[in-house]
């Protein structure tokens, strides 16, 4: 009774089932052996067992509690209570006769006292799932040394941070071993698999633990549960697992498994749970004839399972979870699935399923989750949905469903999540939709909706937290709004042809995430927009509209908790608005901003991304920008800044991208940029910088792009330099300057990234990925580099550069001497432009080693000799220009050379052969010499550019810029897809 008085009960705790102590006598009278949860010895009358599990207990257990006076206790169960993250008391040392001790899920924390290990009579010890504390065990080997009689040991979620003690393999009586999520490391003792009585082995969630399956002998034929999820096995599943006929649970999620899944595992006679999700290299298929298992839960998501879902799946009469998202299943959904009356969760989204959804789905009346999005399902009715009254999640977006907008929602009173986007439905939104009072997420994007939406209908959804209306011709009536939306936090009205701000936005009191980009909203941004949500907003995207400014020319933006602000690609004609103090990403590029940038922008000390490009800002770039600690992306390109570049880039500078191109900047490149050790991209092109080559940049090991074109750089590049190291460099543009001396051989020799041809089966871009953490979630920003190829007054812009692109442009300088043979070592080059210099000597035959080369411009030099016949083997070459030199001899014939125009060879009096009118006296059809290297005729280039249009003629070059895009995780992806046949063959879909 003293224990009862010392601790409280909390009936609101999720673990609370029945407070047994409430039935105990208030004054302690009566026979305690008859109390609920108490068991006494029938002879002595002493308490030998106490079961207070799920008893709603709440409070701190005192080390002096009378519980520890029950010295004859053999079994104590305090699981599923809350002891307020207090330590496990040392008083357990009094209970030396304990055989069963269960303290799981009871909110204990701190270090497990060593006295527990002195309870040598223990045969069952469960300290698991005290994960919010958590519990710590500093020396597990020493802890279990005395507990050799254990049959059950569960330390799941206890922080062990150590290898598994090999001595556990000597615990021959062990039937249950639970070590899930214990931060184990090292090698798993494979001898544990040989324990003769082991029935349960759960070591999932230990991501730093290494192990392998035993090849021959597993000790226990009675294994019932095996969960190794999260452990990197990097192997196939051994077929011998199909011999464990007692197995009821098999968990192999995210184990980096490969090979083929043994189909015989589906025939295990007692298997109820099979989870192999997250193994992207694991292939398999469903058994067609029969399933031997009484499966209840099947999870195959994010694997390579494929084929059709067989009719025989309808025989799994006990199945309640079927999860196979993001696989490669095809064919139709079998109508036999309607027989699975116990199903509560069906997730088959992101597959290749076709045909109609069977009307037999109306029989799945227990269904709570139905996800069929991103398939090719068709049909014009959802009438079967009306029977699924227990549905909470329904997502059938991204299919080919058609007809009138479905209206079968009136019975779905428990629905919380509804996704209907990207289908062919049309018509009005049915009024029954607004009666779904529990609806939290609604996605109606890319549909042919008619009519206007009344915000008062929308506000009937009192639980609504997220609304998606992207890519729809939606409009909102201008009726009197007589309510507010208490929970709507995320609003996506992207590409909806809106011409004004919807009035209801001003009534949203919890609005946090607002996306209105790609509309036609005109005029100023009104103050009423944030009447009720000024404090809650943390993400705003108003880009790609026709906005001209803020109401009353406001430049002090009023969102104190905002983290992301994008107002780019509008018509803002004003001075630069200073972003709110906590903003991490600020993009106001592509507007008509004017005036100077105030130094107050440097007070936004959390800035990570700042893009002010494509405006008319002028004056001095604030020197303090380089001192913003977290700043990684700085884009001030295409403005009118006319100062020197500030020299303030302190130690530890985090900048990874700097673009100051197309301004009027003067002076020299600040040497303090060498402190930006993570810099990947530097573009200072099209300015008035007067400096020598910044050789000290070679200390930046991550630098991939150097663009210094169209400035006033001068002098030799390598004079008196012993060593350079541009290991990661992929793009070098020094064109249109006054560099002189010989071509920079040492620099080129140090460009190791240009020497290896890296095969790519998937499309990727040269970019920087930044994950930004917010209090309510995350979003990712992807900074992709752009390239502009130029020829005189003609330019072609490419928004993204494949990460295989490698180019060098040294044109329009004063380089002299020979073209070095070592350029032939830069085998990944796609573009080489050495035009408009004073180079002499012959064209080195080693250029034929550049088997990926697409553009070669050597025009307007003083080159002599013949064009190497080996160049005819450059099968990717689409632009070639050697005009205005002193070359002679036969023009190579065959392959690409037969396609080049006459202008490619003009003004070389000694050249002869097609396409020139001069016929060669020694024959015009000399075949090219045998190639000394192999060419894969099936391979196609990854970066197919129209070089002939963009680079043919004198003055060729390329400019580099950056493009900022935003990728909202699990919401939408915006990808520019341009890939070769080889890439497409590498993709499954």
Secondary structure, DSSP 8 states (H G I E B T S, - for coil): -HHHHHSEE-TTSTT-S--GGGGS-TTS-S-GGGSTTEEE-TTT--EEEEE-TT--EES---TT-GGGG-TT--EEE--S-B-TTB---GGGGG-TT-SEEE-TTS-B-EE--GGGGG-TT-SEEE----TTTTEE-S-HHHHHTT-TT-SEEE-TT-B--S---GGGGG-TT--EEE-TTS--EEE--GGGGG-TT--EEE-TT-TEEE----SS--S-TT--EEE-TT----S---GGGGG-TT--EEE-TTS--EEE--GGGGG-TT--EEE-TT-TEEEE---SS---S--SEEE--SSEEEEE--GGGGG-TT--EEE-TTSEEEEE--GGGGG-TT--EEE--SSEEEEE--GGGGG-TT--EEE--SSEEEES--GGGGG-TT-SEEE--SSEEEEE---TTTT-TT--EEE--SSEEEE---GGGGG-TT--EEE--S-EE-SEE-HHHHTT-TT--EEE-TTS--EE--------BSS--EEE-TTS---S--GGGGGBTT--EEE--SS--EEEE-GGGGTTTTTT--EEE--SSEEEEEGGG--B---TT--EEE--SS---SS--B--TT-SEEE--SS--EE---GGGGG-TT-SEEE--SSEEEE---GGGGG-TT--EEE--SSEE-SB------TT----EEE--SS--BS---GGGGG-TT--EEE--SS-------GGGGG-TT--EEE--SS--EEESSTT------TT--EEE--SSEEEEE--HHHHHT-GGGTS----SS--BSEEEEEEEETTEEEEEEEEEEEEEEETTEEEEES--BTT--EEE--SSEEEE---GGGGG-TT-SEEE--SSEEEE---GGGGG-TT--EEE--SSEEEE---GGGGG-TT--EEE--SSEEEEE---SGGGGGS-GGGG-S-TEEESTTSS---TT-S-------SS---TT---SS---HHHHH-STTEEEEEEEEEEEE-TTT---------HHHHHH---
